[in-house]
């Protein structure tokens, strides 16, 4: 039975993400993706012009999934409670699926090194920052006070903490105290946010 092109595209994107999570990005080929999706190589080329186009589609899907851990956090609790809850959920997810985070980091590096891949690499962080920034912005509105950082700046700092602490956890999972140090850094930022704004 012939599968419609739109459905086949979704299957190929799903296969790409699954293989990225289990095998990484660098060695991934279109042939690997076709086999995992149960499709022919010709079907891949029919749906996507090249590997970069398929990877871009996978990144767009991934960006939507990267925020699932925070999507039902209630910003009406205020900024501190919102950020603490997002941090808790993120670390829970990291401990459950560290390969997902590793693949995300690898994808950014791969894209940045590819000729013509800079646009793809540059799309990942802004998308993530925008999602978190929107959540933090709603939480700041509840607090109704001046802040030393904008929602977008807070999101950038939060993601920087995530990246550094995640890499340490992934590369040295048995070192201990990773979660405590992650929470310490988040708390340090929150304390700065709570300090009176000097005019």
Backbone as ProteinMPNN parsed JSONL, in Angstrom:
{"seq_chain_A": "XXXXXXXXXXXXXXXXXXXXXXXXXXXXXXXXXXXXXXXXXXXXXXXXXXXXXXXXXXXXXXXXXXXXXXXXXXXXXXXXXXXXXXXXXXXXXXXXXXXXXXXXXXXXXXXXXXXXXXXXXXXXXXXXXXXXXXXXXXXXXXXXXXXXXXXXXXXXXXXXXXXXXXXXXXXXXXXXXXXXXXXXXXXXXXXXXXXXXXX", "coords_chain_A": {"N_chain_A": [[0.841, -1.193, 0.0], [0.546, 2.174, -0.888], [2.04, 4.828, 0.822], [0.969, 8.039, 1.809], [2.719, 11.086, 0.992], [2.889, 13.053, 3.015], [2.45, 11.603, 5.348], [4.575, 9.83, 5.173], [6.724, 11.583, 5.43], [6.455, 12.344, 8.128], [6.987, 9.877, 9.348], [9.655, 9.533, 8.628], [10.844, 11.703, 9.909], [10.315, 11.014, 12.562], [11.864, 8.676, 12.691], [14.412, 9.737, 12.287], [14.804, 11.332, 14.588], [14.639, 9.343, 16.564], [16.889, 7.761, 15.947], [18.92, 9.643, 16.247], [18.807, 10.001, 18.997], [19.589, 7.526, 19.972], [21.924, 6.762, 18.598], [23.394, 9.009, 18.078], [24.491, 11.849, 16.069], [26.494, 12.434, 14.139], [27.358, 10.147, 12.621], [25.063, 9.37, 11.364], [23.135, 8.317, 8.634], [21.245, 8.804, 5.561], [20.435, 6.389, 4.574], [20.393, 4.784, 6.867], [18.28, 6.003, 8.201], [16.142, 5.595, 6.423], [15.95, 2.78, 6.524], [15.261, 2.399, 9.229], [12.775, 3.595, 9.27], [11.373, 1.958, 7.657], [11.289, 2.462, 4.965], [12.086, 3.164, 1.508], [15.251, 4.26, 0.126], [14.842, 5.918, -1.985], [12.361, 6.969, -1.371], [12.985, 8.637, 0.741], [14.521, 10.595, -0.543], [12.566, 11.595, -2.167], [10.848, 12.848, -0.394], [12.465, 14.655, 0.994], [14.894, 17.104, 0.161], [17.608, 16.856, 0.804], [20.002, 15.689, 3.296], [20.318, 17.775, 5.154], [17.886, 19.15, 4.983], [16.09, 17.257, 5.964], [17.139, 16.93, 8.549], [16.702, 19.507, 9.514], [13.917, 19.581, 9.624], [13.596, 17.669, 11.581], [14.761, 18.982, 13.753], [12.964, 21.11, 14.09], [10.709, 19.714, 14.947], [11.768, 18.649, 17.251], [12.253, 20.905, 18.811], [9.704, 21.564, 19.631], [9.22, 19.451, 21.297], [11.144, 19.744, 23.247], [10.299, 21.361, 25.258], [8.368, 20.019, 26.665], [8.509, 19.16, 29.295], [7.975, 21.403, 30.736], [5.56, 22.386, 29.975], [3.06, 22.4, 31.291], [3.474, 23.825, 33.596], [2.459, 26.087, 36.062], [2.374, 29.45, 35.681], [1.158, 31.304, 37.294], [1.907, 30.978, 39.846], [3.996, 32.591, 40.383], [7.327, 33.991, 39.872], [9.603, 32.748, 41.217], [8.61, 30.215, 42.134], [7.811, 29.167, 39.696], [10.225, 28.965, 38.184], [11.713, 27.243, 39.841], [10.121, 24.946, 39.734], [10.215, 24.327, 37.002], [12.953, 23.789, 36.783], [13.171, 21.548, 38.472], [11.581, 19.654, 37.109], [12.953, 19.52, 34.698], [15.422, 18.35, 35.5], [14.585, 15.894, 36.477], [13.727, 14.723, 34.09], [16.127, 14.676, 32.663], [17.613, 12.798, 34.132], [16.121, 10.549, 33.592], [16.22, 10.269, 30.78], [18.992, 10.704, 29.624], [20.26, 10.415, 27.173], [18.758, 11.797, 25.31], [19.291, 14.515, 25.823], [22.049, 14.578, 25.349], [22.081, 14.004, 22.617], [20.792, 16.281, 21.65], [22.67, 18.278, 22.217], [24.787, 17.357, 20.661], [23.643, 17.614, 18.151], [23.459, 20.4, 17.81], [26.189, 21.086, 17.728], [27.025, 19.595, 15.512], [25.498, 20.799, 13.448], [26.535, 23.392, 13.514], [29.062, 22.962, 12.537], [28.691, 22.131, 9.954], [28.796, 22.942, 6.49], [26.817, 25.541, 5.547], [25.114, 24.927, 7.571], [24.8, 26.65, 9.661], [22.544, 28.228, 9.961], [20.628, 26.395, 10.726], [21.744, 25.544, 13.178], [21.623, 27.957, 14.553], [18.936, 28.238, 14.94], [18.09, 26.7, 17.028], [18.666, 27.388, 19.801], [17.406, 30.026, 20.052], [14.71, 29.267, 19.677], [14.229, 27.637, 21.887], [14.804, 29.438, 23.954], [12.775, 31.279, 23.506], [10.452, 29.847, 24.131], [10.8, 29.231, 26.909], [11.165, 31.843, 27.803], [8.653, 33.018, 27.352], [7.094, 31.687, 29.226], [8.384, 32.472, 31.632], [7.932, 35.19, 31.463], [5.174, 35.456, 31.878], [5.102, 34.607, 34.517], [6.561, 36.639, 35.746], [4.838, 38.783, 35.437], [2.914, 38.215, 37.301], [4.269, 38.641, 39.684], [4.662, 41.359, 39.618], [6.802, 43.303, 39.828], [9.812, 45.238, 39.337], [12.459, 43.809, 37.457], [15.847, 42.648, 37.321], [16.616, 41.324, 35.108], [15.44, 40.595, 31.827], [12.677, 38.48, 30.725], [13.624, 36.909, 28.594], [16.412, 37.088, 28.903], [16.703, 35.85, 31.378], [15.874, 33.294, 30.642], [17.966, 32.615, 28.905], [20.155, 32.484, 30.671], [19.265, 30.43, 32.331], [19.203, 28.292, 30.527], [21.919, 28.155, 29.939], [22.919, 27.269, 32.398], [21.628, 24.802, 32.476], [22.844, 23.502, 30.251], [25.615, 23.32, 30.98], [25.542, 21.909, 33.469], [24.2, 19.612, 32.694], [25.967, 18.404, 30.863], [28.092, 17.794, 32.579], [26.803, 15.938, 34.231], [26.124, 13.923, 32.359], [28.632, 13.073, 31.438], [29.918, 12.335, 33.764], [28.241, 10.569, 35.481], [28.294, 9.229, 37.931], [29.551, 10.831, 39.712], [28.24, 12.262, 41.652], [26.282, 14.667, 43.563], [25.409, 16.281, 41.478], [22.751, 17.193, 40.975], [22.28, 18.767, 43.231], [24.154, 20.841, 42.924], [23.264, 21.938, 40.538], [20.739, 22.91, 41.36], [21.673, 24.735, 43.21], [22.909, 26.707, 41.588], [20.693, 27.62, 40.135], [19.215, 28.677, 42.236], [20.939, 30.723, 43.043], [20.732, 32.527, 40.927], [18.025, 33.166, 41.152], [18.032, 34.486, 43.598], [19.437, 36.779, 42.939], [17.615, 37.85, 41.169], [15.611, 38.5, 42.938], [16.665, 40.589, 44.35], [16.611, 44.084, 45.191], [16.021, 46.369, 42.559], [18.396, 48.603, 41.357], [18.289, 52.009, 40.682]], "CA_chain_A": [[0.0, 0.0, 0.0], [1.336, 3.402, -1.003], [1.869, 5.746, 1.945], [0.99, 9.439, 1.37], [3.993, 11.759, 1.242], [2.862, 13.748, 4.298], [2.615, 10.581, 6.386], [5.944, 9.308, 5.061], [7.613, 12.591, 6.015], [6.38, 12.228, 9.584], [7.69, 8.645, 9.707], [11.094, 9.765, 8.461], [11.261, 12.6, 10.987], [10.311, 10.196, 13.778], [13.018, 7.772, 12.619], [15.61, 10.56, 12.447], [14.932, 11.689, 16.003], [14.919, 8.118, 17.321], [18.278, 7.36, 15.707], [19.777, 10.65, 16.875], [18.801, 9.775, 20.437], [20.259, 6.269, 20.325], [23.228, 6.585, 17.942], [24.072, 10.264, 17.826], [24.181, 12.589, 14.852], [27.582, 12.513, 13.166], [27.437, 8.992, 11.729], [23.732, 9.036, 10.869], [22.998, 8.437, 7.181], [19.884, 8.691, 5.042], [20.15, 4.953, 4.438], [20.012, 4.344, 8.211], [16.951, 6.55, 8.499], [15.18, 4.881, 5.583], [15.79, 1.425, 7.066], [14.541, 2.481, 10.508], [11.396, 3.993, 8.982], [10.746, 0.971, 6.778], [11.071, 3.126, 3.678], [13.197, 3.054, 0.561], [16.083, 5.462, 0.036], [14.179, 6.782, -2.968], [11.268, 7.668, -0.678], [13.609, 9.716, 1.514], [14.89, 11.662, -1.481], [11.324, 12.182, -2.687], [10.259, 13.686, 0.654], [13.409, 15.679, 1.434], [15.901, 17.391, -0.854], [18.902, 16.335, 1.247], [20.109, 15.384, 4.722], [20.11, 18.991, 5.939], [16.453, 19.465, 5.022], [15.481, 16.295, 6.888], [17.589, 17.263, 9.899], [16.021, 20.743, 9.9], [12.56, 19.188, 10.001], [13.713, 16.969, 12.867], [15.027, 20.008, 14.768], [11.714, 21.834, 14.334], [9.885, 18.837, 15.775], [12.447, 18.501, 18.531], [12.052, 22.131, 19.574], [8.387, 21.47, 20.251], [9.286, 18.438, 22.351], [12.123, 20.113, 24.272], [9.632, 22.091, 26.334], [7.25, 19.256, 27.213], [8.631, 19.054, 30.747], [7.547, 22.653, 31.364], [4.396, 22.938, 29.289], [1.905, 22.612, 32.162], [3.855, 24.557, 34.805], [1.525, 27.2, 36.253], [3.118, 30.687, 35.974], [0.453, 32.136, 38.274], [2.566, 30.769, 41.14], [5.053, 33.582, 40.526], [8.581, 33.668, 39.199], [10.434, 31.786, 41.945], [8.002, 28.884, 42.101], [7.815, 28.704, 38.314], [11.577, 28.569, 37.804], [12.079, 26.067, 40.644], [9.383, 23.793, 39.227], [10.793, 23.997, 35.696], [14.257, 23.172, 37.042], [12.947, 20.197, 39.025], [11.081, 18.772, 36.058], [14.019, 19.286, 33.732], [16.424, 17.409, 36.001], [13.94, 14.573, 36.499], [13.738, 14.202, 32.719], [17.524, 14.396, 32.322], [18.013, 11.547, 34.764], [15.4, 9.451, 32.946], [16.613, 10.113, 29.374], [20.173, 11.527, 29.343], [20.652, 10.314, 25.76], [18.063, 12.85, 24.574], [20.032, 15.766, 26.006], [23.326, 14.425, 24.656], [21.816, 14.113, 21.18], [20.491, 17.678, 21.366], [23.938, 19.004, 22.215], [25.532, 16.902, 19.487], [23.007, 18.163, 16.961], [23.867, 21.8, 17.692], [27.592, 21.113, 17.314], [27.077, 19.074, 14.136], [24.965, 21.809, 12.547], [27.458, 24.529, 13.479], [30.255, 22.581, 11.776], [28.347, 21.827, 8.575], [28.707, 24.049, 5.555], [25.424, 25.898, 5.365], [24.308, 24.462, 8.699], [24.768, 27.643, 10.728], [21.164, 28.676, 10.15], [19.986, 25.344, 11.511], [22.277, 25.625, 14.54], [21.172, 29.202, 15.169], [17.498, 28.196, 15.192], [17.765, 25.832, 18.155], [18.616, 28.118, 21.067], [16.342, 31.035, 20.096], [13.417, 28.624, 19.852], [14.17, 27.184, 23.277], [14.74, 30.642, 24.773], [11.472, 31.894, 23.314], [9.472, 29.083, 24.894], [10.995, 29.488, 28.342], [10.971, 33.268, 28.043], [7.216, 33.289, 27.412], [6.638, 31.182, 30.525], [8.925, 33.331, 32.678], [7.299, 36.499, 31.338], [3.874, 35.368, 32.565], [5.372, 34.523, 35.96], [6.994, 37.962, 36.195], [3.659, 39.641, 35.496], [2.236, 37.907, 38.565], [5.038, 39.256, 40.774], [4.451, 42.818, 39.508], [7.92, 44.107, 40.333], [10.894, 45.387, 38.373], [13.442, 42.728, 37.498], [17.139, 43.044, 36.762], [16.759, 40.623, 33.835], [14.215, 40.375, 31.07], [12.353, 37.048, 30.66], [14.507, 36.249, 27.625], [17.742, 36.978, 29.514], [16.615, 34.806, 32.396], [15.826, 32.02, 29.923], [19.319, 32.327, 28.397], [20.973, 32.06, 31.806], [18.745, 29.136, 32.756], [19.659, 27.296, 29.555], [23.367, 28.013, 30.126], [23.084, 26.396, 33.563], [21.198, 23.475, 32.03], [23.853, 22.901, 29.367], [26.824, 22.976, 31.721], [25.281, 20.868, 34.469], [23.815, 18.388, 31.99], [27.182, 17.78, 30.335], [28.818, 17.198, 33.706], [26.061, 14.748, 34.657], [26.201, 12.893, 31.323], [29.994, 12.548, 31.329], [30.332, 11.768, 35.053], [26.982, 10.335, 36.203], [28.514, 8.681, 39.269], [30.338, 11.771, 40.515], [27.426, 12.713, 42.783], [25.996, 16.078, 43.856], [25.064, 17.059, 40.28], [21.468, 17.869, 41.134], [22.427, 19.789, 44.267], [24.875, 21.978, 42.348], [22.339, 22.535, 39.573], [19.763, 23.672, 42.129], [22.413, 25.845, 43.822], [23.078, 27.74, 40.574], [19.375, 28.194, 39.874], [18.868, 29.486, 43.413], [21.776, 31.931, 43.025], [20.115, 33.439, 39.956], [16.759, 33.63, 41.725], [18.337, 35.466, 44.643], [19.773, 38.012, 42.24], [16.363, 38.386, 40.62], [14.813, 39.023, 44.052], [17.324, 41.764, 44.933], [16.021, 45.347, 44.728], [16.617, 46.937, 41.35], [18.964, 49.936, 41.6], [18.004, 52.968, 39.597]], "C_chain_A": [[0.879, 1.248, 0.0], [1.0, 4.337, 0.149], [1.93, 7.184, 1.44], [2.29, 10.128, 1.793], [4.017, 12.453, 2.605], [3.073, 12.767, 5.458], [4.033, 10.026, 6.378], [6.937, 10.292, 5.66], [7.636, 12.487, 7.527], [7.119, 10.99, 10.07], [9.202, 8.843, 9.641], [11.632, 10.707, 9.539], [11.327, 11.836, 12.304], [11.545, 9.293, 13.824], [14.321, 8.533, 12.84], [15.847, 10.893, 13.915], [15.291, 10.468, 16.836], [16.37, 7.691, 17.165], [19.262, 8.364, 16.294], [19.908, 10.371, 18.375], [19.597, 8.537, 20.831], [21.673, 6.151, 19.769], [23.995, 7.881, 17.712], [23.759, 10.82, 16.451], [25.23, 12.403, 13.764], [27.549, 11.373, 12.151], [26.11, 8.623, 11.082], [23.628, 9.293, 9.366], [21.533, 8.338, 6.773], [19.476, 7.236, 4.876], [19.712, 4.371, 5.791], [18.577, 4.763, 8.536], [15.877, 5.821, 7.71], [14.899, 3.49, 6.134], [14.969, 1.444, 8.343], [13.064, 2.8, 10.287], [10.657, 2.975, 8.13], [10.42, 1.547, 5.419], [12.272, 2.878, 2.773], [14.004, 4.341, 0.582], [15.468, 6.45, -0.952], [13.051, 7.58, -2.326], [11.808, 8.835, 0.145], [13.921, 10.886, 0.598], [13.663, 12.325, -2.095], [10.743, 13.178, -1.683], [11.144, 14.853, 1.064], [14.521, 15.845, 0.402], [17.256, 16.794, -0.496], [18.858, 16.094, 2.761], [19.832, 16.611, 5.582], [18.627, 19.342, 6.059], [15.727, 18.529, 5.987], [15.866, 16.62, 8.326], [16.907, 18.54, 10.405], [14.596, 20.448, 10.353], [12.563, 18.486, 11.353], [13.947, 17.963, 14.001], [13.744, 20.761, 15.112], [10.773, 21.009, 15.209], [10.458, 18.753, 17.183], [12.228, 19.721, 19.418], [10.705, 22.105, 20.289], [8.419, 20.509, 21.435], [10.213, 18.825, 23.499], [11.472, 20.789, 25.47], [8.513, 21.301, 26.993], [7.31, 19.176, 28.733], [8.098, 20.293, 31.464], [6.187, 23.137, 30.873], [3.179, 23.148, 30.195], [2.293, 23.206, 33.52], [2.994, 25.814, 34.889], [2.283, 28.475, 36.615], [2.427, 31.584, 36.987], [1.017, 31.95, 39.678], [3.647, 31.808, 41.399], [6.374, 33.074, 39.983], [9.381, 32.586, 39.925], [9.867, 30.369, 41.833], [8.012, 28.308, 40.692], [9.184, 28.189, 37.911], [12.01, 27.313, 38.556], [11.387, 24.814, 40.107], [9.908, 23.358, 37.852], [12.128, 23.283, 35.876], [14.096, 21.748, 37.56], [12.52, 19.221, 37.941], [12.168, 18.48, 35.024], [14.982, 18.223, 34.246], [15.85, 15.994, 36.117], [14.007, 13.926, 35.12], [15.157, 13.854, 32.275], [17.959, 13.057, 32.898], [17.331, 10.342, 34.116], [15.902, 9.19, 31.527], [17.825, 10.996, 29.05], [20.593, 11.489, 27.876], [19.958, 11.381, 24.92], [18.844, 14.157, 24.631], [21.364, 15.705, 25.265], [23.138, 14.585, 23.151], [21.499, 15.552, 20.788], [21.769, 18.505, 21.271], [24.757, 18.642, 20.976], [24.958, 17.494, 18.207], [23.404, 19.618, 16.743], [25.298, 21.893, 17.163], [27.732, 20.649, 15.866], [26.633, 20.152, 13.15], [25.928, 22.988, 12.407], [28.693, 24.236, 12.636], [29.965, 22.31, 10.296], [28.329, 23.072, 7.712], [27.233, 24.34, 5.28], [24.531, 25.495, 6.526], [24.166, 25.475, 9.812], [23.344, 28.125, 11.009], [20.382, 27.669, 10.985], [20.44, 25.414, 12.956], [21.716, 26.839, 15.27], [19.683, 29.194, 15.498], [17.154, 27.484, 16.487], [17.632, 26.626, 19.451], [17.542, 29.209, 21.095], [14.956, 30.424, 20.297], [13.193, 28.185, 21.286], [14.012, 28.386, 24.214], [13.372, 31.305, 24.692], [10.405, 31.181, 24.139], [9.581, 29.314, 26.387], [10.741, 30.95, 28.685], [9.496, 33.628, 28.168], [6.64, 32.843, 28.754], [7.103, 32.088, 31.661], [8.283, 34.722, 32.653], [5.946, 36.519, 32.053], [4.063, 35.328, 34.072], [5.793, 35.878, 36.513], [5.812, 38.922, 36.319], [2.9, 39.437, 36.807], [2.935, 38.604, 39.725], [4.913, 40.775, 40.79], [5.57, 43.631, 40.155], [8.993, 44.187, 39.255], [11.908, 44.268, 38.56], [14.739, 43.189, 36.842], [17.397, 42.367, 35.413], [15.406, 40.555, 33.134], [13.899, 38.875, 31.075], [13.282, 36.279, 29.726], [15.917, 36.078, 28.18], [17.765, 35.907, 30.592], [16.6, 33.429, 31.748], [17.214, 31.633, 29.422], [20.227, 31.841, 29.512], [20.562, 30.666, 32.265], [19.247, 28.032, 31.822], [21.167, 27.08, 29.659], [23.67, 27.104, 31.312], [22.728, 24.96, 33.197], [22.294, 22.788, 31.227], [25.079, 22.439, 30.15], [26.611, 21.834, 32.695], [24.904, 19.547, 33.811], [25.036, 17.662, 31.454], [27.991, 17.13, 31.439], [28.135, 15.917, 34.168], [26.23, 13.605, 33.659], [27.584, 12.256, 31.282], [30.497, 11.923, 32.618], [29.098, 11.474, 35.921], [27.158, 9.837, 37.628], [29.265, 9.637, 40.193], [29.561, 12.278, 41.72], [27.272, 14.217, 42.835], [25.619, 16.91, 42.629], [23.779, 17.856, 40.476], [21.572, 19.001, 42.163], [23.118, 21.032, 43.716], [24.024, 22.701, 41.303], [21.331, 23.434, 40.292], [20.418, 24.88, 42.807], [22.557, 27.0, 42.832], [21.748, 28.415, 40.248], [18.964, 29.114, 41.013], [19.674, 30.783, 43.439], [21.204, 32.967, 42.064], [18.825, 34.013, 40.518], [16.986, 34.663, 42.828], [18.709, 36.813, 44.033], [18.512, 38.674, 41.676], [15.514, 39.041, 41.724], [15.401, 40.278, 44.678], [16.673, 43.036, 44.396], [16.764, 45.875, 43.507], [17.107, 48.354, 41.638], [18.711, 50.813, 40.398], [19.069, 54.04, 39.548]], "O_chain_A": [[1.825, 1.363, 0.779], [-0.169, 4.608, 0.423], [2.857, 7.527, 0.706], [2.879, 9.792, 2.821], [5.045, 12.447, 3.282], [3.78, 13.067, 6.42], [4.622, 9.78, 7.431], [7.888, 9.884, 6.326], [8.7, 12.534, 8.144], [7.804, 11.04, 11.092], [9.935, 8.367, 10.509], [12.749, 10.527, 10.023], [12.278, 11.988, 13.071], [12.189, 9.163, 14.864], [15.23, 8.033, 13.503], [16.961, 10.75, 14.42], [16.149, 10.544, 17.715], [17.012, 7.303, 18.14], [20.323, 7.978, 16.786], [20.992, 10.494, 18.945], [20.207, 8.5, 21.9], [22.531, 5.517, 20.385], [25.118, 7.858, 17.209], [22.873, 10.326, 15.755], [24.887, 12.234, 12.594], [27.696, 11.607, 10.951], [26.044, 7.655, 10.324], [23.994, 10.368, 8.888], [20.692, 7.856, 7.532], [18.303, 6.894, 5.023], [18.78, 3.569, 5.855], [17.783, 3.987, 9.068], [14.829, 5.47, 8.251], [13.745, 3.068, 6.204], [14.084, 0.61, 8.528], [12.204, 2.327, 11.031], [9.454, 3.106, 7.903], [9.423, 1.186, 4.794], [13.331, 2.441, 3.224], [13.509, 5.387, 1.003], [15.565, 7.664, -0.774], [12.812, 8.731, -2.692], [11.175, 9.887, 0.238], [13.62, 12.035, 0.922], [13.718, 13.487, -2.498], [10.213, 14.22, -2.067], [10.646, 15.915, 1.437], [15.023, 14.87, -0.157], [17.971, 16.29, -1.362], [17.826, 16.269, 3.409], [19.183, 16.505, 6.623], [18.172, 19.78, 7.115], [14.853, 18.962, 6.737], [15.021, 16.591, 9.22], [16.575, 18.642, 11.586], [14.127, 21.001, 11.347], [11.66, 18.677, 12.167], [13.393, 17.805, 15.089], [13.466, 21.019, 16.283], [10.12, 21.545, 16.105], [9.726, 18.783, 18.173], [12.042, 19.591, 20.628], [10.587, 22.573, 21.422], [7.74, 20.717, 22.441], [10.085, 18.296, 24.603], [12.028, 20.79, 26.568], [7.773, 21.855, 27.806], [6.271, 19.13, 29.392], [7.803, 20.243, 32.658], [5.71, 24.186, 31.307], [2.34, 23.997, 29.894], [1.533, 23.105, 34.483], [2.824, 26.521, 33.897], [2.788, 28.588, 37.732], [3.036, 32.527, 37.492], [0.649, 32.681, 40.597], [4.163, 31.9, 42.513], [6.527, 31.892, 39.674], [9.794, 31.607, 39.304], [10.585, 29.436, 41.474], [8.197, 27.105, 40.51], [9.297, 27.097, 37.356], [12.61, 26.415, 37.965], [11.997, 23.747, 40.035], [10.027, 22.164, 37.578], [12.402, 22.29, 35.203], [14.811, 20.843, 37.128], [13.029, 18.103, 37.861], [12.295, 17.357, 34.537], [15.326, 17.295, 33.514], [16.556, 15.013, 35.879], [14.304, 12.738, 34.993], [15.366, 12.853, 31.59], [18.609, 12.268, 32.212], [17.89, 9.245, 34.092], [16.005, 8.037, 31.107], [17.697, 11.944, 28.276], [21.215, 12.432, 27.388], [20.513, 11.827, 23.915], [19.036, 14.823, 23.613], [21.762, 16.677, 24.623], [23.948, 15.232, 22.488], [21.892, 16.0, 19.71], [21.931, 19.323, 20.366], [25.343, 19.509, 20.329], [25.701, 17.834, 17.286], [23.658, 20.027, 15.609], [25.584, 22.681, 16.261], [28.475, 21.246, 15.087], [27.298, 20.395, 12.143], [26.113, 23.518, 11.311], [29.302, 25.152, 12.083], [30.886, 22.265, 9.481], [27.897, 24.137, 8.155], [26.496, 23.463, 4.829], [23.318, 25.698, 6.473], [23.491, 25.211, 10.806], [22.986, 28.394, 12.156], [19.579, 28.042, 11.841], [19.616, 25.35, 13.869], [21.378, 26.766, 16.451], [19.213, 30.047, 16.251], [16.046, 27.64, 17.001], [16.604, 26.549, 20.124], [16.82, 29.31, 22.088], [14.122, 30.992, 21.002], [12.101, 28.342, 21.832], [13.202, 28.363, 25.14], [12.868, 31.829, 25.685], [9.562, 31.821, 24.766], [8.58, 29.564, 27.058], [10.171, 31.259, 29.731], [9.129, 34.456, 29.001], [5.807, 33.531, 29.344], [6.321, 32.435, 32.546], [8.112, 35.352, 33.697], [5.617, 37.48, 32.747], [3.292, 35.93, 34.82], [5.422, 36.23, 37.633], [5.791, 39.776, 37.206], [2.318, 40.376, 37.35], [2.28, 39.101, 40.641], [5.042, 41.405, 41.84], [5.307, 44.543, 40.939], [9.08, 43.328, 38.378], [12.178, 43.838, 39.681], [14.73, 44.013, 35.928], [18.284, 42.779, 34.665], [14.361, 40.47, 33.78], [14.774, 38.072, 31.4], [13.679, 35.151, 30.017], [16.551, 35.046, 27.958], [18.728, 35.149, 30.707], [17.239, 32.501, 32.243], [17.602, 30.467, 29.5], [20.988, 30.892, 29.324], [21.412, 29.823, 32.554], [19.663, 26.966, 32.277], [21.647, 25.96, 29.488], [24.57, 26.266, 31.243], [23.435, 24.021, 33.562], [22.634, 21.634, 31.486], [25.527, 21.302, 30.0], [27.407, 20.896, 32.743], [25.251, 18.48, 34.317], [25.137, 16.441, 31.575], [28.52, 16.034, 31.258], [28.802, 14.925, 34.461], [26.451, 12.46, 34.052], [27.706, 11.043, 31.111], [31.394, 11.08, 32.591], [28.937, 12.073, 36.985], [26.261, 10.007, 38.454], [29.577, 9.286, 41.331], [30.164, 12.684, 42.714], [28.044, 14.952, 42.22], [25.52, 18.133, 42.732], [23.728, 19.049, 40.179], [21.003, 20.075, 41.965], [22.707, 22.154, 44.013], [24.063, 23.928, 41.201], [21.098, 24.572, 39.885], [19.787, 25.926, 42.959], [22.348, 28.156, 43.201], [21.685, 29.636, 40.104], [18.43, 30.199, 40.784], [19.148, 31.83, 43.817], [21.2, 34.16, 42.369], [18.558, 35.206, 40.378], [16.209, 35.608, 42.966], [18.334, 37.863, 44.556], [18.368, 39.896, 41.706], [14.793, 40.007, 41.474], [14.727, 40.961, 45.449], [16.228, 43.056, 43.249], [17.992, 45.825, 43.445], [16.344, 49.202, 42.102], [18.896, 50.406, 39.251], [19.005, 54.935, 38.705]]}, "name": "protein", "num_of_chains": 1, "seq": "XXXXXXXXXXXXXXXXXXXXXXXXXXXXXXXXXXXXXXXXXXXXXXXXXXXXXXXXXXXXXXXXXXXXXXXXXXXXXXXXXXXXXXXXXXXXXXXXXXXXXXXXXXXXXXXXXXXXXXXXXXXXXXXXXXXXXXXXXXXXXXXXXXXXXXXXXXXXXXXXXXXXXXXXXXXXXXXXXXXXXXXXXXXXXXXXXXXXXXX"}
